[in-house]
Amino acid sequence: MATEDGTIYSIDPLKKKSSPVFFFRGPTSPKWLEKIGNTLWIGSPKGLYNIGPGKRKVNVIQGTENLNVRSLHVSNPAEIWFTTYENVFFPY
């Protein structure tokens, strides 16, 4: 889960009464979080981002910096589609 300031928390769904634990500070106003394999994908009003496995660095996907990403769809592990307010679907 994430907050408007970009703070991302993790939670263990297998533990009863599990509390959110700080994970990382990502882009502000995240609209969509999706874990695909070991990579966390983040859609925000300022682009599409990812955080690779074992890394604490947010990478913006080049060319998406001015797009307001509002959702992600994974059709298979090698194909990610995202929607924006400016356009409909983009494959990545």
GUFISE-180844 format. One record per residue (C-alpha): residue number from 1; residue in three letters; chain; x, y, z. Coordinates in pm, 1 decimal. Layout:
<atom num="NUM" residu="ALA" chaine="A" x="X" y="Y" z="Z"/>
...
END
This chain:
<atom num="1" residu="MET" chaine="A" x="0.0" y="0.0" z="0.0"/>
<atom num="2" residu="ALA" chaine="A" x="108.8" y="357.9" z="-54.6"/>
<atom num="3" residu="THR" chaine="A" x="33.2" y="708.7" z="65.8"/>
<atom num="4" residu="GLU" chaine="A" x="-2.2" y="1031.3" z="-133.1"/>
<atom num="5" residu="ASP" chaine="A" x="352.0" y="1136.4" z="-35.7"/>
<atom num="6" residu="GLY" chaine="A" x="488.4" y="820.0" z="-201.7"/>
<atom num="7" residu="THR" chaine="A" x="562.0" y="620.3" z="113.1"/>
<atom num="8" residu="ILE" chaine="A" x="516.9" y="251.3" z="31.6"/>
<atom num="9" residu="TYR" chaine="A" x="441.6" y="-4.5" z="300.4"/>
<atom num="10" residu="SER" chaine="A" x="435.4" y="-381.9" z="293.3"/>
<atom num="11" residu="ILE" chaine="A" x="210.6" y="-607.7" z="495.6"/>
<atom num="12" residu="ASP" chaine="A" x="217.8" y="-983.0" z="551.9"/>
<atom num="13" residu="PRO" chaine="A" x="-126.8" y="-1113.1" z="450.5"/>
<atom num="14" residu="LEU" chaine="A" x="-60.6" y="-1446.6" z="621.3"/>
<atom num="15" residu="LYS" chaine="A" x="-24.2" y="-1293.5" z="968.1"/>
<atom num="16" residu="LYS" chaine="A" x="-330.9" y="-1203.9" z="1168.7"/>
<atom num="17" residu="LYS" chaine="A" x="-327.4" y="-842.8" z="1285.4"/>
<atom num="18" residu="SER" chaine="A" x="-22.2" y="-769.2" z="1071.3"/>
<atom num="19" residu="SER" chaine="A" x="80.8" y="-402.7" z="1075.1"/>
<atom num="20" residu="PRO" chaine="A" x="215.1" y="-208.5" z="776.2"/>
<atom num="21" residu="VAL" chaine="A" x="596.0" y="-191.8" z="762.6"/>
<atom num="22" residu="PHE" chaine="A" x="785.1" y="85.8" z="582.7"/>
<atom num="23" residu="PHE" chaine="A" x="926.1" y="-45.5" z="253.9"/>
<atom num="24" residu="PHE" chaine="A" x="1037.0" y="246.5" z="39.7"/>
<atom num="25" residu="ARG" chaine="A" x="976.8" y="606.6" z="-61.9"/>
<atom num="26" residu="GLY" chaine="A" x="851.5" y="610.7" z="-420.0"/>
<atom num="27" residu="PRO" chaine="A" x="700.7" y="872.8" z="-651.3"/>
<atom num="28" residu="THR" chaine="A" x="434.4" y="1102.9" z="-506.7"/>
<atom num="29" residu="SER" chaine="A" x="65.2" y="1034.8" z="-561.9"/>
<atom num="30" residu="PRO" chaine="A" x="98.1" y="668.8" z="-665.4"/>
<atom num="31" residu="LYS" chaine="A" x="-221.1" y="548.3" z="-832.6"/>
<atom num="32" residu="TRP" chaine="A" x="-137.2" y="183.5" z="-896.6"/>
<atom num="33" residu="LEU" chaine="A" x="100.0" y="-68.9" z="-737.4"/>
<atom num="34" residu="GLU" chaine="A" x="158.9" y="-410.6" z="-887.9"/>
<atom num="35" residu="LYS" chaine="A" x="419.5" y="-672.9" z="-806.1"/>
<atom num="36" residu="ILE" chaine="A" x="519.4" y="-877.2" z="-1109.3"/>
<atom num="37" residu="GLY" chaine="A" x="775.0" y="-1142.7" z="-1027.0"/>
<atom num="38" residu="ASN" chaine="A" x="1029.5" y="-965.9" z="-808.2"/>
<atom num="39" residu="THR" chaine="A" x="964.2" y="-619.8" z="-950.5"/>
<atom num="40" residu="LEU" chaine="A" x="726.8" y="-363.1" z="-803.5"/>
<atom num="41" residu="TRP" chaine="A" x="559.6" y="-143.5" z="-1067.4"/>
<atom num="42" residu="ILE" chaine="A" x="416.4" y="196.4" z="-974.0"/>
<atom num="43" residu="GLY" chaine="A" x="182.6" y="408.0" z="-1185.0"/>
<atom num="44" residu="SER" chaine="A" x="163.2" y="776.4" z="-1094.9"/>
<atom num="45" residu="PRO" chaine="A" x="61.6" y="1112.4" z="-1243.2"/>
<atom num="46" residu="LYS" chaine="A" x="426.5" y="1157.1" z="-1344.3"/>
<atom num="47" residu="GLY" chaine="A" x="492.4" y="827.1" z="-1519.9"/>
<atom num="48" residu="LEU" chaine="A" x="549.5" y="456.3" z="-1483.3"/>
<atom num="49" residu="TYR" chaine="A" x="817.0" y="341.3" z="-1238.0"/>
<atom num="50" residu="ASN" chaine="A" x="967.2" y="17.6" z="-1117.3"/>
<atom num="51" residu="ILE" chaine="A" x="1177.4" y="-106.2" z="-828.8"/>
<atom num="52" residu="GLY" chaine="A" x="1388.8" y="-411.4" z="-908.4"/>
<atom num="53" residu="PRO" chaine="A" x="1452.1" y="-705.3" z="-675.1"/>
<atom num="54" residu="GLY" chaine="A" x="1685.4" y="-627.6" z="-386.7"/>
<atom num="55" residu="LYS" chaine="A" x="1723.6" y="-267.1" z="-501.1"/>
<atom num="56" residu="ARG" chaine="A" x="1619.2" y="47.4" z="-324.0"/>
<atom num="57" residu="LYS" chaine="A" x="1613.0" y="265.7" z="-634.3"/>
<atom num="58" residu="VAL" chaine="A" x="1305.1" y="381.9" z="-821.9"/>
<atom num="59" residu="ASN" chaine="A" x="1347.4" y="380.8" z="-1199.6"/>
<atom num="60" residu="VAL" chaine="A" x="1120.7" y="585.6" z="-1422.8"/>
<atom num="61" residu="ILE" chaine="A" x="1037.7" y="417.4" z="-1751.9"/>
<atom num="62" residu="GLN" chaine="A" x="1180.2" y="643.9" z="-2018.2"/>
<atom num="63" residu="GLY" chaine="A" x="916.5" y="823.8" z="-2220.9"/>
<atom num="64" residu="THR" chaine="A" x="645.9" y="804.7" z="-1952.0"/>
<atom num="65" residu="GLU" chaine="A" x="756.1" y="1104.3" z="-1743.9"/>
<atom num="66" residu="ASN" chaine="A" x="472.2" y="1325.2" z="-1872.5"/>
<atom num="67" residu="LEU" chaine="A" x="201.2" y="1057.9" z="-1864.6"/>
<atom num="68" residu="ASN" chaine="A" x="-58.6" y="1023.8" z="-1590.7"/>
<atom num="69" residu="VAL" chaine="A" x="-56.7" y="644.1" z="-1545.1"/>
<atom num="70" residu="ARG" chaine="A" x="-377.0" y="522.6" z="-1386.1"/>
<atom num="71" residu="SER" chaine="A" x="-372.1" y="141.9" z="-1422.6"/>
<atom num="72" residu="LEU" chaine="A" x="-158.4" y="-159.0" z="-1520.5"/>
<atom num="73" residu="HIS" chaine="A" x="-245.7" y="-491.7" z="-1677.9"/>
<atom num="74" residu="VAL" chaine="A" x="-10.6" y="-787.2" z="-1714.6"/>
<atom num="75" residu="SER" chaine="A" x="-105.9" y="-1015.3" z="-2000.8"/>
<atom num="76" residu="ASN" chaine="A" x="206.7" y="-1226.9" z="-1944.8"/>
<atom num="77" residu="PRO" chaine="A" x="530.9" y="-1168.5" z="-1748.4"/>
<atom num="78" residu="ALA" chaine="A" x="703.1" y="-1014.5" z="-2050.4"/>
<atom num="79" residu="GLU" chaine="A" x="415.8" y="-782.2" z="-2146.2"/>
<atom num="80" residu="ILE" chaine="A" x="278.0" y="-499.1" z="-1936.0"/>
<atom num="81" residu="TRP" chaine="A" x="1.2" y="-268.8" z="-2056.1"/>
<atom num="82" residu="PHE" chaine="A" x="-81.9" y="58.5" z="-1887.6"/>
<atom num="83" residu="THR" chaine="A" x="-353.0" y="318.2" z="-1928.7"/>
<atom num="84" residu="THR" chaine="A" x="-320.3" y="694.0" z="-1895.6"/>
<atom num="85" residu="TYR" chaine="A" x="-556.2" y="987.8" z="-1887.6"/>
<atom num="86" residu="GLU" chaine="A" x="-391.4" y="1120.7" z="-2203.0"/>
<atom num="87" residu="ASN" chaine="A" x="-422.9" y="800.7" z="-2410.1"/>
<atom num="88" residu="VAL" chaine="A" x="-576.0" y="459.5" z="-2378.2"/>
<atom num="89" residu="PHE" chaine="A" x="-328.7" y="167.3" z="-2373.3"/>
<atom num="90" residu="PHE" chaine="A" x="47.5" y="143.9" z="-2403.2"/>
<atom num="91" residu="PRO" chaine="A" x="246.8" y="-181.7" z="-2413.0"/>
<atom num="92" residu="TYR" chaine="A" x="579.7" y="-200.3" z="-2231.9"/>
END
